[in-house]
């Protein structure tokens, strides 16, 4: 099966939707965090869960927003799947 490359505008729109969804999910997490923290605290007190670590992952929404801005400014070619895999 062959796939046709997407246009720059399609890529920008897709990346923007991805970024928006990530931000929306973060807002949902922020609303639910107090309940989850309370649950975890009760479980820790009862000895049901180990203490959780505080670590940070890669900020994908920020990277998408930055790339969208770069593409809009430079009208750069849309990266191929192979190029995206190496970033």
C-alpha positions as CSV (number, residue, x, y, z in Angstrom):
1,X,0.0,0.0,0.0
2,X,1.4,3.4,-1.0
3,X,0.7,6.5,0.9
4,X,0.8,10.0,-0.6
5,X,2.7,12.7,1.3
6,X,0.6,15.2,3.1
7,X,0.8,18.9,2.3
8,X,2.4,21.4,4.5
9,X,-0.9,22.9,5.5
10,X,-2.3,19.4,6.3
11,X,0.7,18.8,8.5
12,X,0.3,22.1,10.3
13,X,-3.4,21.5,10.9
14,X,-2.7,17.9,12.2
15,X,0.1,19.1,14.5
16,X,-2.2,21.9,15.8
17,X,-5.0,19.4,16.6
18,X,-2.5,17.2,18.4
19,X,-1.1,20.0,20.4
20,X,-4.6,21.2,21.3
21,X,-5.6,17.7,22.4
22,X,-2.5,17.4,24.6
23,X,-3.3,20.7,26.3
24,X,-7.0,19.7,26.8
25,X,-5.9,16.5,28.4
26,X,-3.5,18.4,30.7
27,X,-6.4,20.6,31.8
28,X,-8.4,17.4,32.6
29,X,-5.5,16.0,34.5
30,X,-5.1,19.3,36.5
31,X,-8.8,19.1,37.5
32,X,-8.5,15.4,38.5
33,X,-5.1,15.7,40.2
34,X,-6.5,16.6,43.7
35,X,-8.7,13.5,43.8
36,X,-5.8,11.3,42.5
37,X,-3.4,12.8,45.1
38,X,-5.9,12.2,47.9
39,X,-6.5,8.6,46.8
40,X,-2.7,8.0,46.6
41,X,-2.2,9.5,50.0
42,X,-4.8,7.2,51.5
43,X,-3.2,4.2,49.8
44,X,0.2,5.2,51.0
45,X,-1.0,5.6,54.6
46,X,-2.7,2.2,54.4
47,X,0.5,0.7,52.9
48,X,-1.1,-0.3,49.6
49,X,1.1,1.7,47.2
50,X,4.8,2.7,47.2
51,X,5.5,6.4,47.2
52,X,5.5,7.8,43.7
53,X,8.5,9.5,42.1
54,X,8.3,13.0,40.8
55,X,9.7,13.1,37.3
56,X,9.1,15.1,34.1
57,X,8.8,13.8,30.6
58,X,9.3,15.4,27.2
59,X,6.9,18.3,26.5
60,X,5.4,17.1,23.2
61,X,2.9,19.9,22.9
62,X,5.6,22.5,23.2
63,X,7.7,20.7,20.6
64,X,4.7,20.6,18.2
65,X,3.9,24.3,18.7
66,X,7.5,25.2,18.1
67,X,7.6,23.2,14.9
68,X,4.3,24.7,13.7
69,X,5.8,28.1,14.2
70,X,9.0,27.2,12.3
71,X,7.0,25.8,9.4
72,X,4.7,28.8,9.2
73,X,7.7,31.2,9.3
74,X,10.1,29.3,7.0
75,X,7.6,27.5,4.8
76,X,10.0,24.5,5.3
77,X,9.2,21.2,3.6
78,X,7.1,18.7,5.6
79,X,9.3,16.2,7.3
80,X,9.0,12.5,6.2
81,X,8.2,9.7,8.6
82,X,11.9,8.7,8.6
83,X,13.0,12.2,9.5
84,X,10.4,12.4,12.3
85,X,11.6,9.1,13.7
86,X,15.2,10.3,14.0
87,X,14.3,13.5,16.0
